[in-house]
Amino acid sequence: GCIRMFNRHVEQLYRIIPEGTLVRMVGRASDPVSRPLQPGNSGQDVITLQLALREKGYDPGLADGRYGEQTAQAVKRLQASYGLLPDGLGWPDIYLLLGVR
């Protein structure tokens, strides 16, 4: 991804934010999720999926835009609760259930 900032803003943040601080990058309004997602994918659509999973009570861990094991486990729990094959993969049926399509 890309972060667009003026150099002076980066310098200001550098002075006030301790090194190692976890941050959450928030961009434009949620991107719709349309591509199949699986472990190893990354992007704004993964963040959209992660935030929707959290909102529905399926904790995907940190909403960092990386489809890792915690996100896959959250998807599996959602799938199992709806009687779907719990494969941990993001498919259109999951997006419809979460309202992110």
ABEGO torsion letter per residue (X at the ends): XBBBBBAAAAAAAAAABBBGBBBBBBBBBBBBBABBBBBGBBEAAAAAAAAAAAAAGBBAEBBAGBBBAAAAAAAAAAAAAAGBBBAGBBBAAAAAAAGAX
